[in-house]
Amino acid sequence: LCLSSNLKNKILMQFEPVIGLEIHVQLATASKIFCCCSTEFGNPPNSNTCPVCLGLPGALPVLNSQVPEFAAQLGLALNCDIRLDSQFARKNYFYPDLPKAYQISQFDRPICENGWLEIETESRGKRRIGITRIHMEEDAGKLVHADGSTESLVDLNRAGVPLVEIVSEPDVRSAEEAKAYMEKVHAIATTIGVTDGDMEKGHLRCDANVSLRPVGQEEFGTRTETKNLNSFRFVQQAVVYEIGRQREEILDGKQIVQETRLWDTGRKVTFSMRSKEEADEYRYFPDPDLPLVHLAPELIETFRKNLPELPDAKRQRFMEEHGLSEYDAEVLSADRRMSEYFEKVLTYGAAPKLACNWIIGDLTRVMNESGKSLKEIDLSPEHLAALTKIIDSGEISNKIAKTVFEEMLASARTPEEIIEEKGLKQVSDSGELGRIVDELLVANPEQVEQYRAGKTKVIGFFVGQMMKQTQGKGNPAVINSLLKEKLDG
């Protein structure tokens, strides 16, 4: 079928993406879900293992009681109904990183159901995304592919690490919404403390189910599942690519194949991994080694009452109490550690807007460049607050403040000590600055005449010379005031 570009574009506009996300969240427990092995990241291969997570014959699982409690708290934060007697099931499949040849998961009796969360994007505004279910399960191991070798090695440190899987309704309609949904889940889960949320360590990853259908059609198209997307950016890129790929396939008269695909981060494409299994192919059945998971109604109500302030409420409070813009409040409220740090800085008397600018600006830049978390950077809230108050007082300029900030990070000293030692205090004395202005005007009569002839932009020349004379320490506001007063006089 050969189509003109105009006709092809017209047809493209008639398709609607239908997207559902399955987000796997690693719970912040010290030990695995069914044994006492550590969940610590980065240990030598196969050192966090025992007969239970190795799947040895005769080893029986015992549920870590913290896992269903964390799952229930997350379900409450995502507006779910909590099942008081959920059940574990065996999901049967063969893969080298699954030593038992089945995964302990949940099937028809998950711990949480019928939830929702609200997202907001520029293109579609506020929308509610339904959550079908949240279920508990164990993670599988990891295959390690050595460079230049045809062999694969198996590391079972992750086998048995506790996960919850959050399955959305197919309510997402764009890559932008998919990214916003994943960001919101991450923000909520880290805010309530059920996960550390470190995506580089695999604490949160996503499978994206994508299909297309003609606009107005109720029936879904054939879907593909792109697995193990471990960043917000990759989710957006993979969904964009998959929508485009499926459109091209349909326009070329080909059938979309239901399959599992992987995302190639280097080439920015998805590629086929295997045909997609259906639920009945996993031969789910209740796990005979594990009893029903009973949660008391009183415990659920205690969890509900003790939920911390969630990101949406925090964003609104930051806007109302501290006068922050919606963007600034959104950035701060999306990260629990950052919002807590911001509020600690305010307790030491910092101006909210100035503190926010430094946190989401220079401090975030340093974190990104160094690869360190906020916890790992040695900058106390008290010291950052002191720096903002010094800037606010006019004692140093913003340019000098950046120098002081870098020195604070390197030495962990107070801004006052650094300013005193390096002689960085801003010159605001109008008498001293006035004397320098007088000398400058006498030395540059040509520029003075240009200014008085109407070429007022030449004042920038004088400001530059003043900053040079004061080694960058002159107060820009005082300098500008003095220059205008004397040039206009």
C-alpha positions as CSV (number, residue, x, y, z in Angstrom):
1,L,0.0,0.0,0.0
2,C,1.6,3.3,-1.2
3,L,0.4,6.5,0.5
4,S,1.1,10.1,-0.2
5,S,2.8,11.9,2.8
6,N,-0.3,14.2,3.2
7,L,-2.7,11.2,3.3
8,K,-0.3,9.3,5.6
9,N,-0.3,12.3,8.1
10,K,-4.0,12.5,8.0
11,I,-4.3,8.8,8.8
12,L,-1.8,9.1,11.6
13,M,-3.9,11.7,13.3
14,Q,-6.8,9.2,13.6
15,F,-5.0,6.8,16.0
16,E,-5.2,7.0,19.7
17,P,-2.6,5.4,22.0
18,V,-3.8,3.3,24.8
19,I,-1.2,2.8,27.5
20,G,-1.1,0.9,30.8
21,L,1.9,0.8,33.2
22,E,3.1,-1.9,35.5
23,I,5.4,-0.3,38.1
24,H,7.6,-2.5,40.3
25,V,8.7,-0.9,43.5
26,Q,11.3,-2.4,45.8
27,L,10.2,-2.1,49.4
28,A,12.7,-0.6,51.9
29,T,13.1,-3.7,54.1
30,A,16.4,-4.8,55.6
31,S,15.7,-8.5,54.7
32,K,14.1,-10.3,51.8
33,I,10.4,-11.2,51.6
34,F,10.6,-14.9,52.6
35,C,13.9,-15.2,54.4
36,C,16.4,-13.3,56.5
37,C,19.0,-12.6,53.7
38,S,20.1,-8.9,53.3
39,T,18.6,-6.7,50.6
40,E,21.8,-4.5,50.6
41,F,22.8,-3.4,47.1
42,G,26.3,-4.0,45.7
43,N,27.4,-7.0,47.7
44,P,29.5,-9.7,45.9
45,P,27.4,-12.0,43.6
46,N,25.4,-14.7,45.4
47,S,26.5,-13.5,48.9
48,N,23.0,-12.4,49.9
49,T,21.6,-15.9,49.6
50,C,20.3,-18.9,51.6
51,P,18.5,-22.2,50.9
52,V,15.1,-20.3,50.7
53,C,16.0,-17.8,48.1
54,L,18.2,-20.3,46.2
55,G,15.1,-22.5,45.9
56,L,16.7,-25.6,47.4
57,P,14.5,-28.6,48.1
58,G,12.8,-28.6,51.5
59,A,13.4,-24.9,52.2
60,L,10.1,-23.2,53.2
61,P,9.3,-19.5,52.9
62,V,8.3,-17.3,55.9
63,L,6.7,-14.0,55.2
64,N,8.5,-10.8,56.3
65,S,5.6,-9.0,58.2
66,Q,6.9,-5.6,57.2
67,V,6.1,-6.3,53.5
68,P,2.3,-6.4,53.7
69,E,2.3,-3.4,56.0
70,F,4.3,-1.4,53.5
71,A,2.1,-2.6,50.7
72,A,-1.1,-1.6,52.6
73,Q,0.4,1.9,53.3
74,L,1.2,2.4,49.6
75,G,-2.3,1.2,48.7
76,L,-3.9,3.8,51.1
77,A,-1.7,6.6,49.6
78,L,-3.0,5.5,46.1
79,N,-6.6,5.5,47.1
80,C,-7.0,1.7,47.0
81,D,-9.3,-0.7,48.8
82,I,-7.2,-2.9,51.1
83,R,-7.9,-6.7,51.1
84,L,-7.7,-8.0,54.7
85,D,-7.0,-11.6,53.7
86,S,-4.9,-11.5,50.5
87,Q,-3.2,-14.7,49.2
88,F,0.1,-15.6,47.6
89,A,0.2,-17.7,44.4
90,R,2.8,-19.4,42.3
91,K,3.5,-17.9,38.9
92,N,5.2,-20.8,37.0
93,Y,7.8,-20.1,34.2
94,F,11.3,-21.2,33.4
95,Y,14.2,-18.8,33.3
96,P,17.8,-19.1,34.5
97,D,17.5,-16.4,37.1
98,L,14.4,-18.1,38.7
99,P,15.8,-21.0,40.8
100,K,12.5,-22.5,41.9
101,A,11.0,-22.4,38.3
102,Y,8.2,-20.3,39.8
103,Q,7.8,-16.8,41.3
104,I,5.8,-16.3,44.5
105,S,3.4,-13.5,43.6
106,Q,-0.3,-12.8,43.9
107,F,-3.1,-13.5,41.4
108,D,-6.8,-13.3,42.1
109,R,-6.5,-12.0,45.7
110,P,-4.1,-9.1,45.7
111,I,-3.6,-6.9,48.7
112,C,-4.8,-3.7,47.1
113,E,-7.4,-3.0,44.4
114,N,-9.5,-0.2,42.7
115,G,-7.2,2.8,43.3
116,W,-6.4,6.0,41.4
117,L,-4.1,8.9,41.3
118,E,-4.3,12.3,39.6
119,I,-1.6,13.6,37.1
120,E,-1.3,16.8,35.3
121,T,0.4,17.5,31.9
122,E,0.6,20.6,29.7
123,S,-1.1,19.0,26.8
124,R,-4.1,17.4,28.6
125,G,-4.3,19.1,32.0
126,K,-5.4,17.2,35.0
127,R,-6.5,13.6,34.6
128,R,-7.3,10.7,36.9
129,I,-5.5,7.4,36.2
130,G,-7.1,4.2,37.6
131,I,-5.1,1.6,39.5
132,T,-6.4,-1.9,38.9
133,R,-4.3,-3.6,41.7
134,I,-1.2,-3.6,43.8
135,H,0.2,-7.0,44.6
136,M,3.2,-8.3,46.5
137,E,5.9,-10.6,45.0
138,E,9.5,-11.7,45.2
139,D,12.1,-10.4,42.7
140,A,14.0,-12.8,40.4
141,G,17.8,-12.9,40.2
142,K,20.0,-11.2,37.6
143,L,21.8,-12.5,34.5
144,V,25.3,-11.1,34.0
145,H,26.6,-11.2,30.4
146,A,30.4,-10.9,30.4
147,D,31.9,-8.9,27.5
148,G,33.2,-11.1,24.7
149,S,31.8,-14.3,26.2
150,T,29.0,-16.6,25.1
151,E,28.3,-17.5,28.7
152,S,25.9,-15.9,31.1
153,L,26.4,-15.8,34.8
154,V,23.6,-15.9,37.4
155,D,23.6,-13.6,40.5
156,L,20.8,-14.5,42.9
157,N,21.4,-11.6,45.3
158,R,18.1,-10.0,44.1
159,A,16.2,-13.3,44.3
160,G,13.6,-12.8,47.0
161,V,13.9,-9.1,47.3
162,P,10.4,-7.8,48.2
163,L,8.5,-5.9,45.5
164,V,5.0,-4.5,45.0
165,E,3.7,-4.3,41.4
166,I,1.3,-1.4,40.7
167,V,-0.9,-2.2,37.7
168,S,-2.7,0.8,36.2
169,E,-5.8,0.8,34.2
170,P,-5.2,1.5,30.4
171,D,-6.1,5.2,31.0
172,V,-2.8,6.8,29.9
173,R,-3.0,8.4,26.5
174,S,0.5,9.8,25.8
175,A,4.2,9.4,26.5
176,E,4.0,12.6,28.5
177,E,1.3,11.2,30.7
178,A,3.2,7.9,31.2
179,K,6.2,9.9,32.5
180,A,4.0,12.1,34.7
181,Y,2.3,9.0,36.1
182,M,5.6,7.2,36.9
183,E,7.0,10.4,38.5
184,K,3.9,10.7,40.7
185,V,4.1,7.1,41.9
186,H,7.7,7.6,42.7
187,A,7.0,10.8,44.6
188,I,4.2,9.2,46.7
189,A,6.1,5.9,47.4
190,T,9.2,7.8,48.6
191,T,7.3,10.3,50.6
192,I,5.6,7.7,52.7
193,G,8.9,5.9,53.1
194,V,8.1,2.4,51.8
195,T,10.9,2.6,49.2
196,D,14.2,4.4,48.9
197,G,13.3,5.0,45.2
198,D,16.9,4.9,43.9
199,M,16.2,4.0,40.3
200,E,19.9,3.4,39.5
201,K,19.7,0.5,42.0
202,G,16.5,-0.9,40.5
203,H,14.3,0.3,43.3
204,L,11.6,1.4,40.8
205,R,11.2,0.2,37.3
206,C,8.3,0.0,34.8
207,D,6.8,-2.2,32.1
208,A,4.8,-0.2,29.5
209,N,1.9,-1.8,27.7
210,V,1.2,0.2,24.4
211,S,-1.5,-0.3,21.8
212,L,-3.2,1.9,19.2
213,R,-6.8,2.1,18.1
214,P,-8.8,4.4,15.8
215,V,-10.1,7.4,17.5
216,G,-13.7,6.7,18.7
217,Q,-13.2,2.9,18.8
218,E,-13.9,1.3,22.1
219,E,-12.1,-2.0,21.5
220,F,-8.4,-2.0,22.3
221,G,-5.8,-2.8,19.7
222,T,-3.1,-5.5,20.1
223,R,-0.6,-4.4,22.7
224,T,3.1,-4.8,23.2
225,E,4.9,-4.7,26.6
226,T,8.3,-3.0,26.9
227,K,9.9,-4.2,30.0
228,N,12.3,-2.9,32.7
229,L,12.3,0.8,32.0
230,N,14.3,2.2,34.9
231,S,14.1,6.0,34.4
232,F,11.4,8.6,33.7
233,R,13.1,9.6,30.5
234,F,13.4,6.1,29.2
235,V,9.7,5.5,29.8
236,Q,8.8,8.6,27.8
237,Q,11.2,7.7,25.0
238,A,10.2,4.1,24.8
239,V,6.5,4.9,24.6
240,V,7.1,7.6,21.9
241,Y,9.1,5.1,19.9
242,E,6.6,2.3,20.3
243,I,3.6,4.5,19.3
244,G,5.5,5.5,16.2
245,R,6.6,2.0,15.4
246,Q,3.1,0.6,15.7
247,R,1.6,3.4,13.5
248,E,4.2,2.6,10.8
249,E,3.3,-1.2,11.0
250,I,-0.4,-0.5,10.7
251,L,0.0,1.9,7.8
252,D,2.2,-0.7,6.0
253,G,-0.7,-3.2,6.3
254,K,1.1,-5.4,8.9
255,Q,-0.5,-6.9,12.0
256,I,0.8,-5.9,15.4
257,V,2.2,-8.9,17.2
258,Q,1.5,-9.3,20.9
259,E,5.0,-9.6,22.4
260,T,7.4,-8.5,25.1
261,R,10.0,-6.0,23.9
262,L,13.1,-4.4,25.5
263,W,14.4,-0.8,25.2
264,D,17.8,-0.2,23.7
265,T,19.1,2.9,25.5
266,G,21.9,3.4,23.1
267,R,20.0,3.2,19.8
268,K,16.7,4.6,21.3
269,V,14.6,1.7,19.9
270,T,12.6,-1.2,21.3
271,F,13.3,-4.7,20.0
272,S,11.5,-8.0,20.3
273,M,12.4,-10.3,23.2
274,R,9.7,-13.0,23.2
275,S,6.0,-13.6,22.4
276,K,3.8,-12.2,25.2
277,E,2.4,-14.8,27.7
278,E,-1.1,-14.7,28.9
279,A,-2.1,-15.3,32.6
280,D,-3.3,-18.9,32.0
281,E,0.1,-19.8,30.6
282,Y,1.7,-19.1,34.0
283,R,-0.5,-21.8,35.6
284,Y,-1.2,-19.7,38.7
285,F,-2.3,-21.6,41.8
286,P,-2.3,-20.7,45.5
287,D,1.0,-21.3,47.2
288,P,0.6,-24.2,49.5
289,D,3.5,-23.2,51.7
290,L,2.1,-19.8,52.6
291,P,-1.1,-19.0,54.6
292,L,-3.5,-16.1,53.8
293,V,-2.1,-12.7,54.8
294,H,-4.4,-11.4,57.5
295,L,-4.5,-7.6,58.3
296,A,-6.6,-6.3,61.1
297,P,-9.0,-3.4,60.2
298,E,-7.7,-1.4,63.2
299,L,-4.1,-1.6,61.7
300,I,-5.3,-0.3,58.4
301,E,-7.1,2.6,60.1
302,T,-3.9,3.4,62.0
303,F,-1.9,3.4,58.8
304,R,-4.6,5.7,57.2
305,K,-4.4,8.2,60.1
306,N,-0.6,8.2,60.1
307,L,0.0,8.8,56.4
308,P,2.4,11.7,56.0
309,E,1.5,14.8,53.9
310,L,1.4,13.6,50.3
311,P,3.1,15.5,47.4
312,D,0.0,17.2,46.1
313,A,-1.0,18.6,49.5
314,K,2.6,19.6,50.1
315,R,2.9,21.4,46.8
316,Q,-0.3,23.4,47.6
317,R,1.0,24.3,51.0
318,F,4.3,25.5,49.7
319,M,2.5,27.8,47.3
320,E,0.1,29.1,49.9
321,E,2.5,29.4,52.9
322,H,5.7,30.3,51.2
323,G,4.6,32.1,48.0
324,L,6.4,29.7,45.7
325,S,5.5,29.3,42.0
326,E,3.7,26.1,41.0
327,Y,6.8,24.9,39.2
328,D,9.1,25.4,42.2
329,A,6.5,23.9,44.6
330,E,6.1,20.9,42.3
331,V,9.9,20.2,42.1
332,L,10.4,20.4,45.8
333,S,7.3,18.4,46.8
334,A,8.2,15.6,44.3
335,D,11.3,14.7,46.4
336,R,10.8,13.9,50.1
337,R,14.4,14.5,51.0
338,M,14.6,17.8,49.1
339,S,11.3,19.1,50.6
340,E,12.4,18.1,54.1
341,Y,15.8,19.9,53.5
342,F,14.0,23.0,52.2
343,E,11.8,23.2,55.4
344,K,14.9,22.7,57.6
345,V,16.6,25.6,55.9
346,L,13.5,27.8,56.5
347,T,13.7,27.0,60.3
348,Y,17.0,28.8,60.3
349,G,15.4,32.0,59.0
350,A,16.0,31.8,55.2
351,A,13.7,33.5,52.8
352,P,11.6,30.8,51.1
353,K,12.1,31.9,47.5
354,L,15.9,32.4,47.9
355,A,16.3,29.1,49.6
356,C,14.2,27.3,46.9
357,N,16.3,28.9,44.2
358,W,19.6,27.6,45.7
359,I,18.2,24.1,46.4
360,I,16.6,23.4,43.0
361,G,19.4,25.4,41.2
362,D,23.0,25.1,42.4
363,L,22.5,22.3,44.9
364,T,20.7,20.1,42.4
365,R,23.3,20.9,39.8
366,V,26.1,19.7,42.2
367,M,24.1,16.5,43.0
368,N,23.7,15.7,39.3
369,E,27.3,16.4,38.4
370,S,28.7,14.5,41.4
371,G,26.2,11.6,41.3
372,K,25.7,12.1,45.0
373,S,22.4,12.2,46.9
374,L,21.4,15.1,49.1
375,K,22.3,12.9,52.1
376,E,25.9,12.4,50.8
377,I,26.6,16.1,50.1
378,D,28.1,17.8,53.2
379,L,26.0,21.0,53.3
380,S,24.0,21.6,56.4
381,P,20.6,23.4,56.2
382,E,22.0,25.9,58.8
383,H,24.9,26.8,56.6
384,L,22.8,27.2,53.5
385,A,20.3,29.4,55.4
386,A,23.2,31.5,56.6
387,L,24.4,32.0,53.0
388,T,20.9,33.1,51.9
389,K,20.6,35.6,54.7
390,I,24.0,37.1,53.9
391,I,22.9,37.5,50.2
392,D,19.6,39.0,51.3
393,S,21.4,41.6,53.4
394,G,23.5,42.8,50.5
395,E,26.8,41.8,52.2
396,I,27.8,39.8,49.1
397,S,26.6,39.6,45.5
398,N,25.1,36.6,43.9
399,K,28.3,36.1,41.9
400,I,30.4,36.0,45.0
401,A,27.9,33.8,46.7
402,K,28.5,31.1,44.1
403,T,32.2,31.2,45.0
404,V,31.3,30.9,48.7
405,F,28.9,28.1,48.0
406,E,31.5,26.0,46.2
407,E,34.0,26.6,49.1
408,M,31.3,25.5,51.6
409,L,30.8,22.2,49.8
410,A,34.6,21.6,49.7
411,S,35.4,22.6,53.3
412,A,32.1,22.3,55.2
413,R,32.9,25.7,56.8
414,T,30.4,28.4,57.5
415,P,29.9,31.1,54.9
416,E,30.9,33.8,57.4
417,E,34.3,32.1,57.9
418,I,34.9,31.8,54.1
419,I,33.9,35.5,53.5
420,E,36.1,36.8,56.3
421,E,39.1,34.6,55.3
422,K,39.0,35.5,51.6
423,G,37.9,39.1,52.0
424,L,34.8,38.7,49.9
425,K,32.5,41.1,51.7
426,Q,30.7,43.4,49.4
427,V,31.6,47.1,49.4
428,S,28.4,49.1,50.0
429,D,29.9,52.2,51.5
430,S,28.6,55.1,49.4
431,G,31.4,57.4,50.4
432,E,34.2,55.0,49.2
433,L,32.3,54.0,46.1
434,G,31.4,57.6,45.4
435,R,35.1,58.5,45.4
436,I,35.9,55.7,42.8
437,V,32.9,56.9,40.7
438,D,34.3,60.5,40.6
439,E,37.8,59.2,39.6
440,L,36.2,57.0,36.9
441,L,34.2,59.9,35.4
442,V,37.2,62.2,35.3
443,A,39.3,59.5,33.5
444,N,36.6,58.8,30.9
445,P,35.2,62.2,29.6
446,E,34.3,60.8,26.2
447,Q,31.9,58.1,27.7
448,V,30.5,60.8,30.0
449,E,29.6,63.0,27.0
450,Q,28.1,60.0,25.1
451,Y,25.8,59.3,28.1
452,R,24.7,62.9,28.4
453,A,24.1,63.0,24.7
454,G,21.5,60.3,25.1
455,K,23.5,57.1,24.7
456,T,22.4,55.8,28.2
457,K,23.6,52.2,27.5
458,V,27.1,53.4,28.0
459,I,26.4,53.2,31.8
460,G,27.2,49.5,31.4
461,F,30.8,50.5,30.6
462,F,31.0,52.4,33.9
463,V,29.4,49.6,35.9
464,G,32.0,47.1,34.4
465,Q,34.8,49.5,35.3
466,M,33.5,49.9,38.8
467,M,33.3,46.1,39.4
468,K,36.9,45.9,38.0
469,Q,38.1,48.6,40.4
470,T,36.4,46.9,43.4
471,Q,37.5,43.4,42.3
472,G,33.9,42.4,42.0
473,K,33.0,43.4,45.5
474,G,31.1,46.6,44.8
475,N,27.4,46.5,45.6
476,P,25.7,46.7,42.1
477,A,22.6,48.6,43.4
478,V,24.7,51.3,45.2
479,I,27.0,51.6,42.1
480,N,24.1,52.1,39.7
481,S,22.5,54.6,42.0
482,L,25.7,56.6,42.3
483,L,26.5,56.5,38.6
484,K,23.1,57.8,37.6
485,E,23.1,60.5,40.3
486,K,26.5,61.9,39.1
487,L,26.0,61.4,35.4
488,D,22.6,63.0,35.4
489,G,23.8,65.8,37.7
